[in-house]
Each structure stands twice: as structure tokens, then as C-alpha cells.
Amino acid sequence: MLEKRVVVCLDVRDGRTTKGIRFKDNIDVGDPVEMARAYYEAGADELVFYDITASAEGRGIMIETVQKVAKEIFVPFAVGGGIGSVDHMREVLLAGAEKVSVNSQAVRDPGIIDEGARRFGRQCVVLGMDAKSDPQMPSGYRIYVNGGRKATERDALEWAQEAVDRGAGEIVVNSIDADGTKDGYEIALTRLISTNVSVPVVASGGAGTPEHVVEVFRDGAADAALVASMVHFGDYSVEDIKRTMAGSDIPVRMRW
Amino acid sequence: MSVGVIDYEAGNLRSIETALEYLGATYVVSGDPDRLADCSRLVIPGVGDAAAAMDTLRARGLDRLILDFAGRGLPVFGICLGAQIVLDSSEENDARCLGLIPGRVRVFRPTRTEKVPHIGWNRAAAKHHHHPLFKEIPEDASFYFVHSFYPEPESGSDVVAQTEYGVRFASAIARGNVWAVQFHPEKSGRYGLRMLANYLDGAAHGDGAPAGDVQPEGARSREGDSA
């Protein structure tokens, strides 16, 4: 039986992680490579790195980081943030990432999904989407770009389905309303997307406790759950989350 | 010992390289049969389309290299797409494959509960616990899968482990010196690395191969071999 994945998310700026100041065990918490290794050893099923660097130099540093991470961890990882072209996708994949996540750029130029899937295989292409509740939209959710700051005219469900038709192999659904609240994932949004597309959906935004993770799998039909601050700040370990999942009869990888 | 990793433009080979590096193996990644001919092991990695993969293998003469390798009893290890093309044929564009293990490759039919591709961690329940592939790997270990097609060997005796995903399919298969897994051991954490190490070690000692099928390291000789 396919197991539900716990995906640890790290934000990276100029080659340093931006969260994780209270990470346990004397790890150099600013170093994404060290953190990646620590989470790999702690049982993370997958990692995702979001490059929040603006500069071109920063982008070069990110590629080096990806190369280093690829040598240290033997579970899949994705890289997203500022992916602007198919060549940029290629650079990230050749550096050793399994998947590359496109978000705003795909809204501006959806062809990047088709071209990426054609060149690298759809399993490599992840669509990240930032959605916010909006009763005016057909599905009740509107797509935002530029880190959730700019509204678009796209409906969340329509966009998800279009992206899958174009070749996206997985969708990360980030709820702008839930993000940062620590009150739990937005179940309705996750369920809406997950039950209406044929590819796996990763729930994102709002996780504060292991019970929230259980909830998004049980009620939100998510295939994977993204966690960030709840593990970075040492409130919970990946193992805490997985034990809670196993205790709720959610299939999960418990051997690592 | 040198491990040949076949490059036939079927996906990114970086992760298999880093795993081999981590395990301290000496390896060569190449799409040139001449550069791979001296290796003592052959890994067929890859993701993507079986028909396109077979076309590339044939165009480069790599199909003959693999068949020759297997025929000489040297250890061959297929991963993901590499585990599919060791069979006779694939439903994917009706590809004719290498035929090292009798059987065919079938496609997953999406169901209400099972999405396709099958992406993520799943168990591989060892059917043959004695197979060296699963040496020192706990029964409840999970492996990372990404695929839409799955191997279906003709003979149950070629099935080493099975996985449930809507159907129960053969996720690890082996016949003599040809071993293959549908999942990605190079991305399956500690136990995936252990499995790769099992291939590197076990195959060298001839475990899992019919008696006399695998020549000891250094014992083979072939005209034109140098180094």
C-alpha cells in the first residue's frame, strides 16, 4: 500500500536556510546541506528547497547547494522558487534534484510545464500553486503569484487541471489563508484539488501539530504533507509526526 | 571491480552515480559499448518510455552489450525502466524488449483510489527471503517508486518481491545473474543503499545465480580486453 509522505520544506536565501534557528542537536542550522542530512536521517520521506534568492549570484549558489545535497541524502528532493525557464529546470535536475517546482512562471507562461514534461518526464515537473479563498471564483479559490502577493484571474481547480493536462506530475497546493497560522492545513481546498486531479497532491500551509498532518491525509485526501516550522523550531520531530500518523492507521514509512 | 552504468538518455543518472560513489564503487557512466565492455557489472537505470529506450539501446549497440554481458553470467541490475526492458515486451508503445526474463510489462489502470503514476514509498514484500538482494533488509522497509508500468514475469519463480498498488505486482525480479527492481534503490534511503550494496557484493560472490553461472572476479577473459 502506498504510504503517505512527510515532506520537509526548507527556504534558502543566498545558500543559507532562513528558518531553523531552534533546531536541535547542535546542527549548523543555517546550512541547508547539514539540515538536509539531518532530516534525511530523521526519516523525512522527501525534501523540498525553495530558493527565495532574488539575485543571479544567489541562483548559482543554489545550484552548488543542490549538488552538495544530492551527495548527502538518498531520498528524493525537489527544488523550487524562481524557476524561470526550461534551461533553469534542466540545471537544477542535472545538479541532482529529482523534481523541479514551478509556480509564478508557469502562470505567466504555462508552456514551461509542457516543455519541461516533454524534456525531462512528467515525474520531474511539480506545479506549486498559491490559492486563496474567493467566492467569486468557480471553485471558490483564486490563484495568486509572486509569493502570494499578486492576484490572478485564474481559478485554482481549473489551473490545477490544466497543469496536469499540460504535464505536471504532482501539485503542491499551498493555502495562503492557512499559511503561517499553525491552525492546520486548509482541508477543503486540499480535498477539492486532490479528488479532482489524477496526480498526487502535496498539502502545504498551516501545519502546527502532528494531528494536523493526520487530518489532511484523512479528511483532505492529500498524498503528501509539507511541514516546515513545526519541525524546524524543534516543536516536533519527523518521527513524532510519523508515529501520530501510524497511530491513526495512516500508512507511513516507519523504517529508515 | 568496475560498475558500468548504461547511459541511453533515459533520464537523469546523477542519483545512481552519487549512490555508487557513496558506496565506494568504481564506476563508468557511458553510452559507448566499448567503454563499458570491461566492466564486471552492469547497471541499467532509466526512467521514461520503453520503446524510445529500446530504440536508443539498439542504435548504440547497447542491447547487444547487455545480452552478451548476461550471457557471460556477469551481474546485470535493472532499475525502474531498466527493470522493465529486461522482459520480453512492454505494453508501452508495444515495445519489444531484451527478453532476459520471460514476461511482459503492463500499464496501471487508474482507479478511484489509485492515482497513476504510482509515486511514493511502498513496501516490497520479499517472496524469496533467501535472495541476496534483500540481505539485511527488514521486511517492513519501504522503497521509492515512480512509474506507470510494471513488470509481469511469466514465471512466479522469477518474482523476488511484490508490491500492492491496486494490483499486486512484481517489484523485484531475478533470474540467475539478472536482477531488477521497479523502485529506485538509490532514492530509498538506507535500505535502498543496502540493496545496491547487496548487488555489488552478492552478485560478486555468485549468490542468487545458478551454480557456475557467475565467474569469479578477475577470472573472465575476453579478446580485446585491456586493463
Interface residues (C-beta under 8 A of the other chain):
Chain A: M1 L2 E3 K4 R5 Y40 D45 A70 K71 F74 V75 P76 L93 L94 A95 G96 E98 F120 G121 R122 Q123 C124 G169 E170 S198 V199 P200 D223 A224 R253 M254 R255 W256
Chain B: G11 N12 R14 S15 T18 A19 E21 Y22 V47 G48 P110 E114 K115 V116 P117 H118 I119 G120 W121 N122 R123 P138 D140 A141 S142 Y144 V146 E164 Y165 E186 K187 S188 G189 R190 Y191 G192 L193
